[in-house]
Amino acid sequence: MLNQPIIEELKRESSSTKRMLERIPEDKFDWKPHEKSKSLGQLASHVADLPGFLNSILTRDEVDFKKGDYKTSQVKTPEGLMQVFQENLDEVLQTLQNTSDEKMQANFTLRRGDHVIATVPRIAAARSMALSHIIHHRGQLSVYLRLLHIPVPGMYGPSADEI
């Protein structure tokens, strides 16, 4: 089953993502490391939302950002981050369990109006547009935490703060 490696990786990476999200301090949600950066709260909310985007990849043939096909949450508390992430995670794990190999191999299109960003097999979209995306932004969160002098949890072993 093509969905099994995605399920296993999502479960494994989710525990690391939860450790990162639980360290986001409520009093720093508006903090930005640079004027062009997302705020800590925006970035953390995006990470919490991304399993929901994976669910969209699995359940839709296309997502069009211009049509507002994908909605983001505007979470304001650490508890809210954890709740949104867990709800999205639970939903997508259930969807993955029920997604056939045929559907995993079918194309998914990401677009912004007439501009097609990508049309790829759903399994490739799941890996690159969702799982890698979560990991990428989780890495950004670790830098934000470091700059705020908040101990960074280890992701694939202990961090410098845990040694």
N, C-alpha and C positions, 0 to 999 in steps of 0.2 A: 504494500500500500504506500503510495507516494506521500500521503499525509503524515505517516508515522515519524519520519525524521524531523519534519517541521514541528510536530507536537512535542517531541522530546527536546528539541532545541529551545522552543518557546518556554517550556516548563523550566528548563535549566537557567535560561537567561532571565526569566521573570523573578527568580529569587534574588538575583543580583540587582535587578531594577528596583525591587521593593526596598532593599537595603539602602539604595541611593535616595529614593523618594522619601523614606521615613526620616531622613536627616535634613530635609528642606525646612528652614526656620520660617515661621509665619511672618515674623517681623522683617524679613528680607525679601518678600515676594516681589517688591518693586525694584530691587537692586539690579543694576546692569553693569557689566564689566566695561562696556563701551557704548557710545551713543547709537551705534548701528546694531547692537546686539538685542536679542529678546531679553526681557526681564527674567529673573530667576523663576518667578511664578508662571510666566508664559511658557518658558522652556519646560518646566516640570509638568505643567498641564498638557503640553504637547506629548511628552513621553507617556503620561497616563492615558492619553487618548489613542495612541498608536495601535494598541491591540484592536481597537474598534475599527481603525483603518484596514487592518488585516482582515477583519470580518467583512468589510465592504468589498475587498478584493475577492474574497471567497464566494460572496453571495450576489455580486453584480457583474455584469459583463463590462461595465464602463463606469468610471467616476469622472465627472466633469466639474472641476473647481469653479468654473465660471457660473454654472447653474446652482452652485451651493450644495452639490451632492454630498459634500463631506462637512459636517459641522464639528466645531471644536468646543470643548467645555472651557469655562472660565473659572476654574477652581480657585478658591481663596484661602484654603486651610490645608495643612499637612494631612489631616484626617480625610479631607475631601479628595486629595490626590490619591491616597491609598484606596479609598472607596471606588473612585472612578476607574483606577487601574484594575482593581480586582474584578469589578463588574464586567469591564471590557474583556479581561483575560478569561473569565468563566464563560462568557458568551462565545468567544472565538474558539476556545478549546472544544466546546460542544459542536460548533459548526465544523471544525476540522474533523472531528470524529465521524461526521456524517457526509464528508465531501469525498466523492468517488475519484478514482484515478482519472477517469474520462474528463471530469470537470477540472481537475488539477492540470491537465494537459491542454485544456481549451484556452484560447487567448483572452486576455484582459487588457483593456485600454484605459490609460490615464490621459486626460486631456484638460485643456483650459480653452473652452470654446472650440474654435476651428483648429487651434494648435494641438496636435497630438504629441504628447510628451513621450509616450511609449505604448507599443502594443507588443505584449510578450505572453508566453504561456503563463497561466495563473501561478504555477509553482515557482517560476522565476520571479514573478511580481511579489509573491509572498516572501521570498527570501530577500530580494534586493530592496523593494519598496517598503517592506514592513520590518522584518527582523533586523536587517542591517541598519535600517533607519533608527530603530529603537536603540540599538547598540551605539550608533554614532552620537545620538543626542544624549544618551546616558553618559558617554565620555565627556561631552560638553558640560554636563551637570557636575562631573567630578572636578573639572577645572574651576567652575563657579564656586564650589564648596571650598576648594583649596585657597582661592583668592579671598574668601571670607573667613579663613582660618577655622573651618569646620572640619573635623576629622573625616577623611574620605574612606569609605568602606572598601575592602578588597573585592575585586570582581572575579579574578581567576587565581586567587591566592591572596595572601595578606598584602595590604597597602603599606606605604611607608609609615602611616599612622598606627598600624597594628603590629609592627615589628618591635 
